[in-house]
Each structure stands twice: as C-alpha cells, then as structure tokens.
Amino acid sequence: MDAAPQYPQPMVEVKNVSLRFQAVEAVRNVSFRVDTGSIFGLVGSDGAGKSTLLRMIATMLRPSSGSISISGFDLAAKRQKIKNIIGYMPQRFGLYQDLTVDENINFFMDIFGIPGTERKKRKEKYLGFSNLLQFVERPAGQLSGGMKQKLGLACVLVHEPQLLILDEPTNGVDPVSRHEFWNILSNMQKEGMTILISTAYLDEGERCNELGLMHNSLLLDTDTPDAIRGQSSSLEDAIIKRIQEVDKELINDSFQF
C-alpha cells in the first residue's frame, strides 16, 4: 500500500471554531488553514465576525468550541509559546502619541526583549521599510494617519514574528499610504513571513494568495481571488452576489413552514 502523501504543515489551522457572547454567536463553526509563507485575507460585510476571529487566533479571546493551532502548537495548550511567534496589530493600535517615533519603537523593543546588538539593526530595517527614518524625532501624535499605521506595523515587526495578524490596518488611510503599506507586507512575505489580514478594500484582497469570505458569523468560501471572482466582472461583484445569494436562502428558509 502506498504511503499517504505528506503535506507541509500550515502556519494556522482553524477547526470548527465558534464563539458565543451570551445569546450572540459571533463566529460560527469556522474552519480554514493558512499556508506557511502566504498572505491570507479575510473579507466580508461589517459585523461578519472577522475581527473576533482574528482576536481568537491572536490569543486575545478563547473559542467557545473548536480548536486553533499555530505552527503546529495548539493554542489552548501552548498559549504563551504562540504569543512569542505572532505579531498582532488591532484596528486601533496602541501607539503613545506623546512619544517620538524613536521612543515608540524603543519601547516595543524593550517589551519584546530585543538585545542591544540587534536594536540598531532592526530599528533601521523596519523604520527604513516604513520610510520613517527621517521622522524619528517627531511625536507619533503629529504623524499622518498612514504614517501612524506604518509606525504601528514597524513596532509589531521588531520581534520578527513568524505570523503577522493585521485587522483592517489600512482602513481610512490614503491610497498612497495603502500602497506603501502593502509594499512592506510584500517584502515581509518574501522574507518568509506568513500574513493573516482582514481588509475592507477588495483591491487589497486581490494581492492575497487566498481569501476567506465571511458573512453573518460564517465563513462562506475560501479560495484564490481569481477563483472567487469566477466569471464576474470584478471581485467586488462576485462577493456581493455571493452574499446576496446567502441572504436570499436565509429569507426563503425562514418562510418555509
């Protein structure tokens, strides 16, 4: 009998995960995997459960049921170990507005215990990626929205996580800054980092290796952007059509007696 084929271990594996807040089921029976070294994007309607799902993967919330593993480690059993290999940037990242760019990134290097021999090299690398080296003396509160997001990303990256989790990091950011932000992500992927990101912009969804479409707490589909687009004229049209189909089915089911 032939041996079973060996598949590479995914960076993230989510199996039948649900999360309930009293009577509200925020995430319902979600399963998917994120391949190591890929960019996986979560898209969908507001309130679909994307942020809640990312917070569970980032160890901020415990699932009501199901399991999550990261780099082969079960989240429930190896929570602290997992925290050391992920970087998480929520929608409202906690920069210190009265500290300078330099002071903010030094603060995060202190938190992550970056040794003295590495500090200068990592500061130059990640502030350089972010085009912030010329602004190191500027208080974070005086940066533009796009520059704040890039500084936030630099602060998350200083401990060089294997998995980067980003919750709508470019929401409300100008198009030029969004483009620069994604150039940084592309560079990090080339260096081997795995990226899990939710986004409100479907042009960003096109830049992902794989997409997960969420709606009403459910993960409807996971596939490449091209496959989800199918025969539709755009990814946006395909996603709207898919959501409308699901909503129509729910309405029809509710009126069946």
C-alpha positions, 0 to 999 in steps of 0.5 A, spaced: 500 500 500 502 506 498 504 511 503 499 517 504 502 523 501 505 528 506 503 535 506 507 541 509 504 543 515 500 550 515 502 556 519 494 556 522 489 551 522 482 553 524 477 547 526 470 548 527 471 554 531 465 558 534 464 563 539 458 565 543 457 572 547 451 570 551 445 569 546 450 572 540 454 567 536 459 571 533 463 566 529 460 560 527 463 553 526 469 556 522 474 552 519 480 554 514 488 553 514 493 558 512 499 556 508 506 557 511 509 563 507 502 566 504 498 572 505 491 570 507 485 575 507 479 575 510 473 579 507 466 580 508 460 585 510 461 589 517 459 585 523 461 578 519 465 576 525 472 577 522 475 581 527 473 576 533 476 571 529 482 574 528 482 576 536 481 568 537 487 566 533 491 572 536 490 569 543 486 575 545 479 571 546 478 563 547 473 559 542 467 557 545 468 550 541 473 548 536 480 548 536 486 553 533 493 551 532 499 555 530 505 552 527 503 546 529 502 548 537 495 548 539 493 554 542 489 552 548 495 548 550 501 552 548 498 559 549 504 563 551 509 559 546 504 562 540 504 569 543 512 569 542 511 567 534 505 572 532 505 579 531 498 582 532 496 589 530 488 591 532 484 596 528 486 601 533 493 600 535 496 602 541 501 607 539 503 613 545 502 619 541 506 623 546 512 619 544 517 620 538 517 615 533 524 613 536 521 612 543 515 608 540 519 603 537 524 603 543 519 601 547 516 595 543 523 593 543 524 593 550 517 589 551 519 584 546 526 583 549 530 585 543 538 585 545 542 591 544 546 588 538 540 587 534 536 594 536 540 598 531 539 593 526 532 592 526 530 599 528 533 601 521 530 595 517 523 596 519 523 604 520 527 604 513 521 599 510 516 604 513 520 610 510 520 613 517 527 614 518 527 621 517 521 622 522 524 619 528 524 625 532 517 627 531 511 625 536 507 619 533 501 624 535 503 629 529 504 623 524 499 622 518 494 617 519 498 612 514 504 614 517 501 612 524 499 605 521 506 604 518 509 606 525 504 601 528 506 595 523 514 597 524 513 596 532 509 589 531 515 587 526 521 588 531 520 581 534 520 578 527 514 574 528 513 568 524 505 570 523 503 577 522 495 578 524 493 585 521 485 587 522 483 592 517 490 596 518 489 600 512 482 602 513 481 610 512 488 611 510 490 614 503 491 610 497 498 612 497 499 610 504 495 603 502 500 602 497 506 603 501 503 599 506 502 593 502 509 594 499 512 592 506 507 586 507 510 584 500 517 584 502 515 581 509 512 575 505 518 574 501 522 574 507 518 568 509 513 571 513 506 568 513 500 574 513 493 573 516 489 580 514 482 582 514 481 588 509 475 592 507 478 594 500 477 588 495 483 591 491 487 589 497 484 582 497 486 581 490 494 581 492 492 575 497 494 568 495 487 566 498 481 569 501 476 567 506 469 570 505 465 571 511 458 573 512 453 573 518 458 569 523 460 564 517 465 563 513 462 562 506 468 560 501 475 560 501 479 560 495 484 564 490 481 571 488 481 569 481 477 563 483 472 567 487 471 572 482 469 566 477 466 569 471 464 576 474 466 582 472 470 584 478 471 581 485 467 586 488 461 583 484 462 576 485 462 577 493 456 581 493 452 576 489 455 571 493 452 574 499 446 576 496 445 569 494 446 567 502 441 572 504 436 570 499 436 562 502 436 565 509 429 569 507 426 563 503 428 558 509 425 562 514 418 562 510 418 555 509 413 552 514 
